[in-house]
Amino acid sequence: MSERKRRSSSQLGMSLIEVLLAVAFLAVALVALLSMLTQGSVSVVAGGGQSKATAYARQMMEQLRNQPFTTGPVNSTDTPEAGITRAWSVVQTGATAAPNRLVTIQVSVQVNRATGTLGAQNITLTTMRAE
């Protein structure tokens, strides 16, 4: 008798149920992996927007701290690049007189070009400067 005839029918290969279970397990694992990759991509985009906002805020903060001392309040905005809005204010703090005046400098940057899942990203820096 040949080797093939001696084996029972259960030893000839995988059953249909075993194949379906293996395919289902692989499908669930792949869906979980793709979900993880998508979330990672969204996090990278969010981190990039936050880093860019911080860099623009620091740049303006340094510029405002290093310019000559002004007597009145300064409020302004600009758009350093598409989708990014930067606003700043320099306001006198307290009732101080020259040469001991004190001002509060605040810079806010908003990144509006984030994807729908992220929404807008904001950063605000505040410092004080003496004359």
C-alpha positions as CSV (number, residue, x, y, z in Angstrom):
1,M,0.0,0.0,0.0
2,S,1.3,3.4,-0.8
3,E,2.2,6.0,1.9
4,R,-0.7,8.2,0.7
5,K,-3.3,5.6,1.2
6,R,-2.1,4.7,4.7
7,R,-2.7,8.3,6.0
8,S,-6.1,9.2,7.3
9,S,-8.0,12.0,5.7
10,S,-7.3,14.4,8.6
11,Q,-3.6,14.3,8.0
12,L,-3.7,15.2,4.3
13,G,-3.7,19.1,4.8
14,M,-5.2,22.0,6.5
15,S,-9.0,22.2,6.8
16,L,-10.9,25.1,5.4
17,I,-11.7,26.3,9.0
18,E,-8.0,26.4,9.9
19,V,-7.2,28.4,6.8
20,L,-10.1,30.9,7.5
21,L,-8.9,31.3,11.1
22,A,-5.3,32.0,10.0
23,V,-6.5,34.5,7.4
24,A,-8.7,36.2,9.9
25,F,-5.9,36.4,12.5
26,L,-3.6,37.9,9.9
27,A,-6.2,40.5,8.8
28,V,-6.7,41.6,12.4
29,A,-3.0,42.0,12.9
30,L,-2.6,44.0,9.7
31,V,-5.5,46.3,10.5
32,A,-3.9,47.0,13.9
33,L,-0.5,47.6,12.3
34,L,-1.9,50.0,9.7
35,S,-3.8,51.9,12.5
36,M,-0.6,52.3,14.4
37,L,1.2,53.6,11.4
38,T,-1.5,56.1,10.6
39,Q,-1.5,57.4,14.2
40,G,2.3,57.7,14.1
41,S,2.1,59.8,10.9
42,V,-0.5,62.1,12.5
43,S,1.8,62.5,15.5
44,V,4.8,63.4,13.3
45,V,2.8,66.1,11.5
46,A,1.6,67.5,14.9
47,G,5.1,67.6,16.2
48,G,6.4,69.3,13.1
49,G,3.7,72.0,13.4
50,Q,4.4,72.5,17.1
51,S,8.2,72.8,16.5
52,K,7.7,75.3,13.7
53,A,5.3,77.4,15.9
54,T,7.9,77.4,18.7
55,A,10.7,78.5,16.4
56,Y,8.6,81.4,15.0
57,A,7.6,82.5,18.5
58,R,11.2,82.4,19.8
59,Q,12.4,84.3,16.7
60,M,10.0,87.1,17.3
61,M,10.6,87.1,21.1
62,E,14.3,87.6,20.5
63,Q,13.7,90.4,18.0
64,L,11.3,92.2,20.5
65,R,13.7,91.8,23.4
66,N,16.6,93.2,21.4
67,Q,15.0,96.3,19.9
68,P,15.2,99.7,21.5
69,F,12.8,100.3,24.4
70,T,9.5,101.8,23.3
71,T,7.3,104.1,25.4
72,G,3.8,103.0,24.1
73,P,2.1,99.6,23.7
74,V,3.0,97.7,20.5
75,N,0.5,95.2,19.1
76,S,0.9,93.6,15.7
77,T,0.5,90.4,13.6
78,D,2.2,88.9,10.6
79,T,2.1,85.7,8.6
80,P,5.6,84.2,8.3
81,E,4.3,81.5,6.0
82,A,1.1,80.2,4.7
83,G,-1.1,78.8,7.4
84,I,0.9,80.3,10.3
85,T,-0.3,83.5,12.1
86,R,2.0,85.2,14.6
87,A,0.8,88.0,17.0
88,W,2.7,89.9,19.6
89,S,2.2,92.6,22.1
90,V,4.5,94.8,24.2
91,V,2.7,96.4,27.1
92,Q,4.0,98.5,30.0
93,T,3.7,96.7,33.3
94,G,2.9,98.7,36.5
95,A,3.3,102.3,37.2
96,T,7.1,102.5,36.6
97,A,8.9,105.6,35.3
98,A,12.0,106.0,33.2
99,P,14.7,104.7,33.6
100,N,13.1,101.8,35.5
101,R,10.2,101.0,33.1
102,L,9.1,97.4,32.8
103,V,7.2,95.8,29.9
104,T,5.6,92.5,29.3
105,I,6.3,90.9,25.9
106,Q,3.9,88.2,24.7
107,V,4.2,86.3,21.4
108,S,1.5,83.9,20.2
109,V,1.8,81.7,17.1
110,Q,-1.1,79.7,15.6
111,V,-0.6,76.9,13.0
112,N,-3.9,76.7,11.0
113,R,-2.9,74.3,8.3
114,A,-3.0,71.2,10.4
115,T,-5.2,68.3,9.3
116,G,-8.7,67.9,10.5
117,T,-7.8,65.4,13.1
118,L,-5.2,67.8,14.7
119,G,-7.1,71.1,14.7
120,A,-5.2,74.3,15.2
121,Q,-1.9,74.3,17.1
122,N,-0.9,77.2,19.3
123,I,2.1,78.3,21.3
124,T,2.4,81.4,23.5
125,L,5.6,82.8,25.0
126,T,5.6,85.6,27.6
127,T,8.5,87.4,29.2
128,M,9.3,90.7,30.9
129,R,11.9,93.3,30.0
130,A,13.3,96.2,32.0
131,E,14.6,99.4,30.5
